[in-house]
Amino acid sequence: MTDAPVRVRAPEVPVAEGMQPRARDSKGRLMPRAAPAAPAVEEAETVIATGVKRVPLGQHVAKLAYAPRPGYARRWVSDLPGRVDKALAAGWSHVKDPKTKQPVKYVTDPSLGAGGRQGFLMELPEELYEEDQKVKQDSLDEVDEAIYKGAYNQEAGDKRYNPTFAPNKFEVRRGSGKV
């Protein structure tokens, strides 16, 4: 038996019909995937005998569902002070309603009164979105590395036990655990 830790990959989980399997990055971690879009109001509409489209009153419809646009990542941005301006400065743009030509918005918190808090649907080209996600992941990788070394948030004099001659290692053993 070798002293090297054994890497075990989680078994592949069957993918539901209509879903794509999740991709893994170079370190074997699962990559995020876009959540399947819930049926939008337009998809839930039915045509009654008079030819008028209607949505049944008790129909469960995802209120924030909006059709995806190929090549773009979309998200809802709250109208908290500065949030929309920050998103615009980062390259996000408003999604315009095809009927009104105004930014798509939805009241996300009506309890605030005076119209409540609004959420604006914004989009960013996929390439820029992936760059942003990589920057976030790189930062998380640095934290992970510090945790594995036992040096995360370490300060002088905190008296933590961290032998510098032997880095922390994690092993996975199969079987009864008896050596």
Secondary structure, 3 states (H helix, E strand, C coil): CCCCCCCCCCCCCCCCCCCCCCCECCCCCECCCCCCCCCCHHHHCEECCCCCEECCCCCCCCCCCCCCCCCEEEEEEECCCCHHHHHHHCCCEECECCCCCCECEEEEEHHHCCCCEEEEEEEEEHHHHHHHHHHHHHHHHHHHHHHHHCCCCCCCCCCCCCCCCCCCCCCCCCCCCCC
